[in-house]
Amino acid sequence: MSDAASRLKGIRERIAAAAKLARRDPGDVTLIAVSKTRGADAIVELIAAGQRDFAESRVQEALAKWPPLLADHADVTLHCVGRLQSNKAAEAVRLFSVIHSLDRASLLDALVREGDKQGRRPAVYVQVNIGEEEQKGGCAIPEVGELVEAVRASPLPLAGLMAIPPLGVEPAPYFALLAELARRHGVAGLSMGMSGDFKSAVMLGATAVRVGTALFED
Ligand SMILES: *Cc1c(COP(=O)(O)O)cnc(C)c1O
């Protein structure tokens, strides 16, 4: 087994163990490999090992890397997990099937406009600034309901809520808060958890975990 394959297997086992503890079906958790800063070779190794969901955080980097990979691997789903400027909406809609960083109505408008032009309908997560941090992306907690309703009224499928908890503090209370917001607004999907905390995220209801370092480095 390649190193990539054994890392992938290990992460899948840890996700399954966390799901079992929470009496959840491990099949309800999608593992997304965050491939930002990683080269095509490392990505291809993971694809060969069976990984199908990948994410990038910058449109320019994704544009430079992914078109040939997607041409060769039509069953790969590419996600956007980084801050998105409206003037990058055309490229984002062309490249990404799922966008985790919708945080304002003007960006939704830009994605819908480009979606109409290109005949594409990326699914979107509403990103929540769950730790109410000045510099972080995501909409403010009181704005979640309005943005969720705007997506529901749009042609784009609502994938769920997404958040990145503050660094350096216990993330579980933030995961629990995101799950509570999702319940309150009748939203099913929860994109939360990264290399350091995906087990806790899965136990608290994550349906998508975004793992970079732990999948790409020993
Ligand atoms: C980089 C990144 C990740 C993955 O982080 P790791 O700690 O390397 O697993 C997850 N989500 C977002 C939004 C990221 O930018």
The ligand as a Tripos MOL2 file, in Angstrom:
@<TRIPOS>MOLECULE
LIG
   15    15     1     0     0
SMALL
NO_CHARGES

@<TRIPOS>ATOM
      1 C1         -6.4400   24.3420    4.9720 C.3       1 LIG1
      2 C2         -7.8640   24.1650    5.3460 C.ar      1 LIG1
      3 C3         -8.3300   22.9560    5.9070 C.ar      1 LIG1
      4 C4         -7.4270   21.7850    6.2100 C.3       1 LIG1
      5 O1         -6.5910   22.0760    7.2870 O.3       1 LIG1
      6 P1         -5.6090   20.9450    7.9040 P.3       1 LIG1
      7 O2         -5.3690   21.4170    9.2720 O.co2     1 LIG1
      8 O3         -4.3930   20.9230    7.0530 O.co2     1 LIG1
      9 O4         -6.3470   19.6580    7.8710 O.co2     1 LIG1
     10 C5         -9.6740   22.8530    6.1980 C.ar      1 LIG1
     11 N1        -10.5310   23.8670    5.9650 N.ar      1 LIG1
     12 C6        -10.1380   25.0340    5.4350 C.ar      1 LIG1
     13 C7        -11.1320   26.1120    5.2150 C.3       1 LIG1
     14 C8         -8.7880   25.2220    5.1160 C.ar      1 LIG1
     15 O5         -8.3830   26.4020    4.6150 O.3       1 LIG1
@<TRIPOS>BOND
     1     1     2 1
     2     2     3 ar
     3     2    14 ar
     4     3     4 1
     5     3    10 ar
     6     4     5 1
     7     5     6 1
     8     6     7 2
     9     6     8 1
    10     6     9 1
    11    10    11 ar
    12    11    12 ar
    13    12    13 1
    14    12    14 ar
    15    14    15 1
@<TRIPOS>SUBSTRUCTURE
     1 LIG1         1 GROUP 0 **** ****
